[in-house]
Amino acid sequence: MEISNIADIIVIGVLIIGLIWGINSGLVKMLTRIVYSVASFGASLLLYPVIAKFVRNTPVFSLLKEKLITSLGMEAMMDNYTKQQEVGIINSLDLPDILKSKLLENNNSVIYDLVDADGITDYIAGFMANMIINLVLVWLLFIIFMIILKLVLGSMELMAKLPVINNINKLGGAIAGVALSTIIIWVCFGIIYIFIAKPSIYNLYTHIESSTLASVLYDNNILLKLILERLFT
């Protein structure tokens, strides 16, 4: 595999760290940590829509929309366009293709009501504000649930001291370490989306997109896809 840019080097470095971490920790400890991560993310997915719905009805949402209109360079845009013109406007934005697809997919009266939009500019800003709020809540809840599970179930790591065949434990730990590193990379890519409206962050996204290994992990980010599928639940 050809290593194309710094994004690939960083991703490979994280995966190697995970591999070494897994070998040193062993299979049982690494599986326990993966269980913590998956369970925490699952709990976050269940809870964050309730909180996000509340936040959309606060001044925070309106202020964030105003900031995004400026950040995306939409201050001078009008509100009355044909559907074809709206498609062109969305496709011209400096945003990842997956977000453009979501913007086009949700460009309807139902979502306009949910984000309190009265035109295409307000809709785009409202959609992005809603996405950012959802992502912040997901990762914040994820951290909270991780801490709670660690405190409640931390004793499970004592299982790692059970007599097992050392080589099997280390091999399994290595595989689990790489898996956990992949989850960490997915989380980092997801956090990037919170700031995607900033030109500098979009440039970082294009750098990742042009990489070899990093782009594969980015395109197959299961965690981010799950969040983006539930933006308005």
C-alpha positions as CSV (number, residue, x, y, z in Angstrom):
1,M,0.0,0.0,0.0
2,E,1.3,3.4,-1.0
3,I,1.6,5.9,1.8
4,S,0.4,9.2,0.2
5,N,0.5,11.9,2.9
6,I,0.9,12.8,6.6
7,A,-2.7,11.7,7.3
8,D,-1.7,8.1,6.5
9,I,1.4,8.4,8.7
10,I,-0.7,9.5,11.6
11,V,-3.3,6.8,11.1
12,I,-0.6,4.1,10.8
13,G,1.1,5.5,14.0
14,V,-2.1,5.3,15.9
15,L,-2.7,1.7,14.7
16,I,0.8,0.7,15.7
17,I,0.4,2.2,19.1
18,G,-2.9,0.3,19.5
19,L,-1.1,-3.0,18.4
20,I,1.6,-2.5,21.0
21,W,-1.0,-1.5,23.6
22,G,-3.0,-4.6,22.9
23,I,0.0,-6.9,23.1
24,N,1.0,-5.5,26.5
25,S,-2.6,-5.5,27.9
26,G,-3.8,-8.8,26.6
27,L,-7.1,-9.9,25.1
28,V,-9.3,-9.7,28.2
29,K,-8.4,-6.2,29.1
30,M,-8.7,-5.0,25.5
31,L,-12.0,-6.7,25.0
32,T,-13.3,-5.0,28.2
33,R,-12.2,-1.6,26.9
34,I,-13.9,-2.3,23.5
35,V,-17.1,-3.2,25.4
36,Y,-16.8,0.1,27.4
37,S,-16.5,2.0,24.1
38,V,-19.3,0.2,22.2
39,A,-21.7,0.3,25.1
40,S,-21.0,4.0,25.8
41,F,-21.5,4.9,22.1
42,G,-24.7,2.9,22.0
43,A,-26.1,4.7,25.1
44,S,-25.1,8.1,23.6
45,L,-27.0,7.3,20.4
46,L,-30.1,6.5,22.4
47,L,-30.0,9.6,24.6
48,Y,-28.6,12.5,22.5
49,P,-31.7,13.1,20.3
50,V,-33.7,14.0,23.4
51,I,-31.2,16.6,24.5
52,A,-30.6,17.9,21.0
53,K,-34.3,18.5,20.5
54,F,-34.3,20.6,23.7
55,V,-31.2,22.6,22.6
56,R,-32.8,23.4,19.2
57,N,-35.4,25.4,21.1
58,T,-32.8,27.6,23.0
59,P,-31.0,30.8,21.9
60,V,-27.8,28.6,21.5
61,F,-29.2,27.2,18.3
62,S,-30.0,30.6,16.8
63,L,-26.6,32.0,17.7
64,L,-24.9,29.0,16.2
65,K,-26.9,29.5,13.0
66,E,-25.7,33.1,12.7
67,K,-22.1,32.1,13.2
68,L,-22.4,29.4,10.5
69,I,-23.9,31.8,8.0
70,T,-20.7,33.9,8.4
71,S,-18.3,31.0,8.5
72,L,-19.8,29.5,5.3
73,G,-19.8,32.9,3.5
74,M,-23.5,33.0,3.0
75,E,-24.2,36.6,4.4
76,A,-25.1,38.0,1.0
77,M,-27.3,35.2,-0.2
78,M,-31.0,35.7,-0.9
79,D,-33.7,33.4,0.4
80,N,-35.8,32.9,-2.8
81,Y,-34.3,30.4,-5.3
82,T,-35.6,27.7,-7.5
83,K,-34.9,24.1,-6.5
84,Q,-32.3,23.8,-9.2
85,Q,-30.5,26.9,-7.9
86,E,-30.6,25.6,-4.4
87,V,-29.0,22.4,-5.6
88,G,-26.2,24.5,-7.1
89,I,-25.8,26.5,-4.0
90,I,-25.4,23.4,-1.8
91,N,-23.0,21.7,-4.2
92,S,-20.8,24.9,-4.3
93,L,-20.3,24.8,-0.5
94,D,-16.8,23.9,0.9
95,L,-18.2,20.9,2.7
96,P,-17.6,17.1,2.5
97,D,-19.7,15.3,-0.2
98,I,-21.5,13.3,2.5
99,L,-22.8,16.5,4.1
100,K,-23.8,18.0,0.7
101,S,-25.8,14.8,0.1
102,K,-27.5,15.1,3.5
103,L,-28.3,18.7,2.8
104,L,-29.9,17.9,-0.6
105,E,-31.8,14.9,0.9
106,N,-33.3,16.9,3.8
107,N,-34.1,20.1,1.8
108,N,-37.9,19.9,2.5
109,S,-40.6,21.7,4.5
110,V,-40.5,19.2,7.3
111,I,-36.8,19.9,8.1
112,Y,-37.3,23.6,7.5
113,D,-39.8,23.6,10.4
114,L,-37.5,21.6,12.6
115,V,-34.6,24.0,12.2
116,D,-36.9,27.1,12.0
117,A,-35.7,28.1,8.5
118,D,-37.4,30.5,6.2
119,G,-35.1,30.1,3.2
120,I,-32.1,28.1,1.8
121,T,-29.5,30.1,3.8
122,D,-31.4,29.6,7.1
123,Y,-31.9,25.9,6.2
124,I,-28.2,25.3,5.5
125,A,-27.1,27.1,8.7
126,G,-29.9,25.3,10.7
127,F,-28.9,21.9,9.3
128,M,-25.2,22.5,10.1
129,A,-26.0,23.9,13.6
130,N,-28.2,20.8,14.4
131,M,-25.4,18.5,13.2
132,I,-22.8,20.2,15.3
133,I,-25.0,20.2,18.4
134,N,-25.7,16.5,17.9
135,L,-22.0,15.7,17.5
136,V,-21.0,17.6,20.6
137,L,-23.7,15.9,22.6
138,V,-22.8,12.4,21.3
139,W,-19.1,12.8,22.2
140,L,-19.8,14.4,25.5
141,L,-22.2,11.7,26.5
142,F,-19.8,9.1,25.2
143,I,-17.1,10.4,27.6
144,I,-19.5,10.5,30.5
145,F,-20.8,7.0,29.9
146,M,-17.2,5.7,29.5
147,I,-16.3,7.1,32.9
148,I,-19.4,5.6,34.5
149,L,-18.8,2.2,33.0
150,K,-15.2,2.3,34.0
151,L,-16.1,3.0,37.6
152,V,-18.9,0.4,37.7
153,L,-17.3,-2.3,35.7
154,G,-13.6,-1.7,36.3
155,S,-13.3,-4.8,38.4
156,M,-13.9,-6.9,35.2
157,E,-10.3,-6.2,34.2
158,L,-9.3,-8.5,37.1
159,M,-10.3,-11.3,34.6
160,A,-7.1,-10.5,32.8
161,K,-5.1,-12.2,35.6
162,L,-6.8,-15.5,35.0
163,P,-4.4,-18.2,33.9
164,V,-4.5,-18.3,30.1
165,I,-2.1,-19.2,27.4
166,N,0.2,-16.2,27.2
167,N,0.7,-16.1,23.4
168,I,-3.0,-16.4,22.7
169,N,-3.8,-13.6,25.1
170,K,-1.2,-11.3,23.5
171,L,-2.3,-12.1,20.0
172,G,-5.9,-11.5,20.8
173,G,-4.9,-8.3,22.6
174,A,-3.0,-7.1,19.5
175,I,-6.1,-7.6,17.3
176,A,-8.3,-5.9,19.9
177,G,-5.8,-3.1,20.2
178,V,-6.0,-2.4,16.5
179,A,-9.8,-2.5,16.7
180,L,-9.8,0.0,19.6
181,S,-7.4,2.2,17.7
182,T,-9.7,2.2,14.7
183,I,-12.6,3.3,17.0
184,I,-10.4,6.1,18.4
185,I,-9.6,7.3,14.8
186,W,-13.3,7.2,13.9
187,V,-14.1,9.3,17.0
188,C,-11.4,11.8,16.0
189,F,-12.8,12.0,12.4
190,G,-16.2,12.6,14.0
191,I,-14.9,15.4,16.2
192,I,-13.5,17.1,13.1
193,Y,-17.0,17.4,11.7
194,I,-18.0,19.7,14.6
195,F,-15.7,22.3,13.1
196,I,-16.2,21.4,9.4
197,A,-17.6,24.8,8.5
198,K,-14.3,26.4,9.2
199,P,-12.1,26.7,6.0
200,S,-9.0,25.4,7.8
201,I,-10.8,22.3,9.0
202,Y,-12.3,21.7,5.5
203,N,-8.7,21.9,4.2
204,L,-7.8,19.2,6.7
205,Y,-10.7,17.1,5.5
206,T,-9.5,17.4,1.8
207,H,-6.0,16.3,3.0
208,I,-7.5,13.2,4.6
209,E,-9.6,12.6,1.5
210,S,-6.5,12.6,-0.7
211,S,-4.7,10.0,1.5
212,T,-4.6,6.2,1.0
213,L,-5.2,4.5,4.3
214,A,-6.8,7.5,6.2
215,S,-9.4,8.0,3.5
216,V,-10.4,4.3,3.8
217,L,-11.1,4.7,7.5
218,Y,-12.8,8.0,6.9
219,D,-15.1,6.6,4.2
220,N,-16.0,3.7,6.4
221,N,-16.6,5.6,9.6
222,I,-19.5,3.6,11.1
223,L,-19.8,5.9,14.1
224,L,-20.2,9.0,12.0
225,K,-22.6,7.4,9.6
226,L,-24.8,6.3,12.6
227,I,-24.9,9.9,13.9
228,L,-25.7,11.5,10.5
229,E,-28.5,9.0,10.0
230,R,-30.2,10.2,13.2
231,L,-29.8,14.0,12.9
232,F,-33.6,14.8,13.2
233,T,-34.9,11.9,15.3
